[in-house]
Structures are given as structure tokens and as C-alpha cells.
Amino acid sequence: MRRVGHSLAITVLVLLQSAPIQAKEATMKKVVTAQASFVVYLPEGWKAMEGVQPGYRSLIVSDPDGKYEAAMCYGWSLAGNNSVALAKAFAARIGGQYPDLEIRKAYRSKEGQGIVFDGNFSDPNKGKRAVRCWVTVKDGYFTYSRIEAPEGEFSKNKERLLTILANVRLLKGAMNFKGGTLTIEPLADHRLGDGSATVKLPKGWQLQDMGTGSFVATSPTGPYSFIVGSVELLDPRLGFQVPGALMSDYLPPSKGLKFVAEKMRLASNIRLVEVTPRKDLVQQISQQYTVGPVLVEESLFTATSRTGEQTKSYSFGVSFGSRLGTNWRLWHMTVGVPVNKFDSFVPTLAAMMKSYKINDEFASGYIARGMARVMEMQRQTSELIARNAQEIHTMMQAAYEERQRSMDYIDYQRTSYIRGTQDWISSMEGGVVYHTDSWGTRNTYSGDHYQGTPFDYVHFQGQGPRYDEQMTPINSRELWERHIRR
């Protein structure tokens, strides 16, 4: 576990700069956690709780009253070596539990591998709380550390909490998960038939093309699957049933996916293990998707496959609602594997999900094809409803047109996040667009390419490569329609 040790060493060095090691003082005692993954020194009466999540192990240390807390996580990063994305994910988890979370300060190391951020939030049972978090990542492995205390007592208790973290040790074999050690299977490129997307899959996997960026990929050796797709559902408030269509009240993604899978008999005995609301993404998407509510979630669930085998799955989903109460849409990206292989499969899971990319050229014709589909749906609806057909047609047409424009911009945001890219507008060059990715920044008009630090996605902050200007990021629907969609 050399790579985990390297990440751990970075965090320990950061902690040691803030607090001396005092593990041998009389009030501290040595404790080995229940699953023998960690050694930790605790003050008298304190407790340590170990946990196992997809691809990583966690440790939470707290005092008898639960006022003070120190936590650490070690494992495989679903965000690769992108420490910023990883820090945002952990901040989102805190914000999902405490909606009033305020990030007051954030710092990034010169090498870009480490992030530190401070915040405040309100706990219904403990009152105002202060938190400081560290995130480091190296070679795909991460370390996440957190200290937490009542807001007015944070400073005077910081040293003790840091001392506890600085003396945590990861035992040999701790990163051996059920089903084997963490490894990445060799992946091969696949392209959807309509050119809408590409994805990397393990050798031998079969891909069923569902069109428009959607597919179902399965393994011939067992209940392994990777699905990207969307499902349209009618709302009971519409007042009539369309033969063959799914009908349900508007649901969050985790419950929506469970409903669809059971109704279509894709799986049974579905049990949600963990659901993480992504309220940070809801806020961003809702600024552009204006025709109804939006819910975003990450979820873990177990199920029985159609062949009778037990599986465990990770899913990232979005539910797009409608204020008209006529229909709603579930979009999801889901990976499922045998339950006893899930932990060791996490690195491959992450590599597969990161490899999914929407083709830019396909996106230019997406609106036209989408509108043709909408018109056909309108025609079918008019045939089913003889009374007030023209009124329903006009109402739904306007809603679908606005929804289509919103969905295309949301697809642009989503694929940019997955691929780690950002577009910028140069006012000094008359609106020329610069495109930043993991390799550098490219002038999309002249083709000039500026490689490496400080022009890659993690480090580039929008400083014009040619002129002394701060370029404008394309982070709104208005800018996207003016400079990208046209």
C-alpha cells in the first residue's frame, strides 16, 4: 500500500505543522479499532468508530459527550487526482447533512495535491459548530481529515484534536477489501452508434446502444453492469394513462430508480443503503432548468438480479420535474457488481464513470432531433385526448421547448464536470473562446495550445495567455447560448 502511505504522509506532515505529537502523555491510551485497520491514541473516555465505505475506510473519534470530533478517511479517489473535486464532494456531504454550511476559507497547496477549508454550520442537537478539513490525493489514493468543535471552543481544543489525528496509524492490510485488493481492470474504448458518446469498458463487456448518450453495458462473467440513461414518467395529475408508459408521482432519484427497476422487472429486493443529497448541484442546475423542480442524489443500494444473484450498486441521478404536473424525467449513471466484489471494484468503477464523454459534434444536432421527438409525442397526445386537444398541445409544446434548451445546457455542465473542463471568454480578443482541460488551455479560434501548469484545469484561473486580462468563465446559460451553442 505504498500509494496510500504516501497520501497519509502528506496529511500527517500538515498536521504536525499545527500540533506536536503528544501520544505518550498519561491521559492518552493506545487503541486498535474493531476491524484492526487503525491504531489511534485517545484521551481517557474517548471512543473510536471505524467504518467501511465504497473504496475507503473511515475513522471517527469523539469525546464522551460528542462535543468534539476528529475524523479520517483513506482510500481510492472517485475523482482521480483532482483534489479540488474531491474537496467539493466532501464539502457537499457536510452541506447535505447541514444545509446552512458556510465555507469561510479555502487554501490549495502549491503542488495542487492538498486542499484545506474552514467552515461553520448548525447542528440541531449540538448548536453552532466550527469545522476544518484537509484533503490530499496522490496516484488515485486520497486522505481526508476533519476536526470539529462548538464554534466558540474550536481554537482552544484544536491542538488536542490535531494531536489525535497526527498519531493515527493505518495498519498493514487495511486497504484489502472484500473480493480482493483495489485494482483497475484494463479498459477498452467503445463508441455509441449515433456518435453521441464514448465510454471505456473492461475487456469482454458487451454494450447495448440505447441512443442519445444512453447505453447498457454488461459483463459475460456475472451480474456486472454500467448504465447511463433516462426514463420519462407520466405524473398521475395528467389525468390519463398512456399504454406502456410508466406513471408515478415526482420522486427523488434514488426512489425513482428503485420504482423504475421494480416496475420494469430489472431487479428485485432493492434496498437503499446510503443516500447522499447533492444540494450544491441542485442549486446550480435550478438556475438554468426553470420549468420545474430538480433533485440530485448519490446512492448505494443492494438488489437481487434477474438471475437471482445479489448485487451492490452506486448511482448518480437527477430528477427533472415539471410545474405543469404532466410528466418528469429521471437521468442516472449506475454501476452494479456482485455484492462481495463491490469494494475491490471501486477503482474500475471510478475509471469507467470518468471515461464517459458526450461527443461535442453530436450535441450541435441534439436540439433538432429532440424537437422532432417532442413533436411526435405531441401528435400522439392529441390523438389520445379528443377534448381540449389544441389547448394541451400549445401548453405542452411551450414547456418542452424550454425544457429542451435547459437540458442541453445541463448536459454541457454535467459533461464538463465529468471530464474536468472549463471554457473562458476573452474580451480582449473579441469574444474568442479558450477551452481548458487536464492538458492545458487551447484557443478554439487559432488552435494555439498552452500546455501544463499553470494552464491545466486544476491550476488555470482565467488569466489571459496572450493579453493581460481576466477572462470570463462560461458559467451561465446566457453565456453558453451566446458563445457555445450558436
Secondary structure, DSSP 4 states (H G I P E B T S, - for coil): -HHHHHHHHHHHHHHHHHS---TTSTTEEEEE-TTS-EEEEEETT-EEEEEEETTEEEEEEE-TTS--EEEEEEEE-TTTT-HHHHHHHHHHHHHHH-TT-EEEEEEE-TTSSEEEEEEEEEETTTEEEEEEEEEEEETTEEEEEEEEEEGGGHHHHHHHHHHHHHT-EEPTTTTEETTEE-----EEEEE-TTSSEEEEEETT-EEEEEETTEEEEE-TTSS-EEEEEEEEEE-GGG-S--TT-EE-----HHHHHHHHHHHTTSEEEEEEEEEEE-HHHHHHHHTT--SS-EEEEEEEEEEEETTS-EEEEEEEEEEE--TTSSEEEEEEEEEEEEGGGHHHHHHHHHHHHHH-EE-HHHHHTHHHHHHHHHHHHHHHHHHH--TTHHHHHHHHHHHHHHHHHHHHHHHHHHHHHHHT-EEEEETTTTSEEEEE-SSEEEETTT--EEESTTSSTTT---B-SSSS-BPEE--SHHHHIIIII-
